[in-house]
Amino acid sequence: MINYSQQWIDETDQKAVNDVMSSNYLTQGPKILEFEEAIASFCGAEYSVTTNSATSALHLACMALGLGAGDWLWTSPNTFVASSNCALYCGANIDFVDICPETYNLSTLELRKKLETAKKNNKLPKVVVLVHFAGQPCDLAEVKNLSREYGFYIIEDAAHAIGSEYENIRIGSCVYSDITIFSFHAVKNMTTGEGGGATTNNTNLYKKMKILSSHGITRDIGLMEEPSHGPWYYQMMDLGFNYRLTEIQAALGLKQLEKLDNFTNRRNEISRIYHESLQSLPLKLPYTKSNIYSSWHLYVVCLKKETKKERKDIFLSLRSMGIGVNVHYIPVHTQPYYQKLGFKWGDFPVSEEYYHNCLSLPIHYGLTDEQVSYIINSLHECFK
Ligand SMILES: *Cc1c(COP(=O)(O)O)cnc(C)c1O
């Protein structure tokens, strides 16, 4: 099966992992710091914290921003459930903003409308999570302006978008946001197996996320509330978690990051080949804004209304030909857990219409030109 996404691990990755295995530290050693600095420097942010997943990073980001009971978090329904679950972990309320039918990102137009209504009802969000779907950044400057007007924080969920750019600025620089989070899960553009992280330019948010990622414990005398008892002493300042990445993972992440630009270039190349070769099919191909550079985490095509074909049939045909197509995403608000919170089918119609027609084609660094041709030819077969 040609997977829709696939990690690329080479000998330098394997050697880096092996070196850590025979070192003194498997966790909480020097590689973590090195990886955090490398991520911050790659993104052009002041600070970075690594975590054992993007889900953990989202939780820490919400906690650092003080999200709690009575607060609202808004995000896109066209995402993985983690983007909204972070609100529920904090005891906050969740709501969604429907997507733009072109980019499939949270619609800035809908956001503006919803903010106006929310202001009248005194239900403005404390946090908006912007998901850069498929690697295409959201309208960051416009949302930043709205955040100034309506007073909410911005978390960028960049699980798809490490290596993407907005107005020639790398995602993760946090020029337009408070915190950006990344995922290094094996299907993402670079991997540590499981893993994630956050970047920020705010010292206070950085310190909070860092300490919460390790039980809320500090060994920094300057932060303690009583004099230290001795060199063994630590204080628990807050109720944190064990959300730490290991040294093994950090060593892998460092080597993956060195290759990320190559990974991204290849993904861009494949997206161009798809774009040229699928024009004649009854498919809506991805629309890319001119002020962005995409990491092309996903290449999503949507079946057009005029085609007599069903998405499910195309999906099953391609799978039977060994092509691991996938569907991103089932709108979060339609999940049973979310329906129990009061959401229902019909609440966010653009995301639902999109969901019924979308199909993610394989795209990743290791995909060969022959495989890309095979996928293209197979798609043409499906529509004959
Ligand atoms: C993968 C993903 C996450 C969760 O990442 P994990 O590292 O698996 O926790 C969150 N948001 C989006 C948009 C994702 O694609």
Ligand as a Chemical Component Dictionary entry (heavy atoms), coordinates in Angstrom:
data_LIG
# 
_chem_comp.id                   LIG 
_chem_comp.type                 NON-POLYMER 
_chem_comp.pdbx_formal_charge   0 
_chem_comp.three_letter_code    LIG 
# 
loop_
_chem_comp_atom.comp_id 
_chem_comp_atom.atom_id 
_chem_comp_atom.alt_atom_id 
_chem_comp_atom.type_symbol 
_chem_comp_atom.charge 
_chem_comp_atom.model_Cartn_x 
_chem_comp_atom.model_Cartn_y 
_chem_comp_atom.model_Cartn_z 
_chem_comp_atom.pdbx_ordinal 
LIG C1 C1 C 0 -1.936 15.397 14.251 1  
LIG C2 C2 C 0 -2.672 16.582 14.681 2  
LIG C3 C3 C 0 -2.788 16.960 16.033 3  
LIG C4 C4 C 0 -2.336 16.072 17.159 4  
LIG O1 O1 O 0 -0.995 15.734 17.082 5  
LIG P1 P1 P 0 -0.401 14.653 18.086 6  
LIG O2 O2 O 0 1.082  14.940 18.050 7  
LIG O3 O3 O 0 -0.731 13.313 17.513 8  
LIG O4 O4 O 0 -0.969 14.862 19.424 9  
LIG C5 C5 C 0 -3.406 18.150 16.339 10 
LIG N1 N1 N 0 -3.910 18.934 15.393 11 
LIG C6 C6 C 0 -3.848 18.611 14.076 12 
LIG C7 C7 C 0 -4.413 19.548 13.067 13 
LIG C8 C8 C 0 -3.247 17.409 13.686 14 
LIG O5 O5 O 0 -3.218 17.079 12.394 15 
# 
loop_
_chem_comp_bond.comp_id 
_chem_comp_bond.atom_id_1 
_chem_comp_bond.atom_id_2 
_chem_comp_bond.value_order 
_chem_comp_bond.pdbx_ordinal 
LIG C1 C2 SING 1  
LIG C2 C3 SING 2  
LIG C2 C8 DOUB 3  
LIG C3 C4 SING 4  
LIG C3 C5 DOUB 5  
LIG C4 O1 SING 6  
LIG O1 P1 SING 7  
LIG P1 O2 DOUB 8  
LIG P1 O3 SING 9  
LIG P1 O4 SING 10 
LIG C5 N1 SING 11 
LIG N1 C6 DOUB 12 
LIG C6 C7 SING 13 
LIG C6 C8 SING 14 
LIG C8 O5 SING 15 
# 
